Amino acid sequence: MNAQNQEKIKKTVFSVDEALCTGCGKCVKACPMLILKIKEKKCIMVKEFMCLECGTCMRKCLEKAIMIEGLDIMGTIEE
């Protein structure tokens, strides 16, 4: 892959507030790409490059512990 193509690849900025995450796994079950897992009782993303940034995990998280840059708390695009 050349440098020009690398600039076009967007890396998902996914974060979990570990103080809020209970490790319930609802986000893992909801993810259409199956790229979330629970590790040490906390949600982690194992393949960021596959994330659709659809916000499904955010909407399923009752604790509101998941954030994806560019999406609001309801998992919709911020304007």
Buried (B, 14 or more C-beta within 10 A) or exposed (E): EEEEEEEEEEEBEBEBBEEEBBBBBBBBEBBEEEBBBBEEEBBBBEEEEEBEBBBBBBBBBEBEBBBBEEBEEEBEEEE
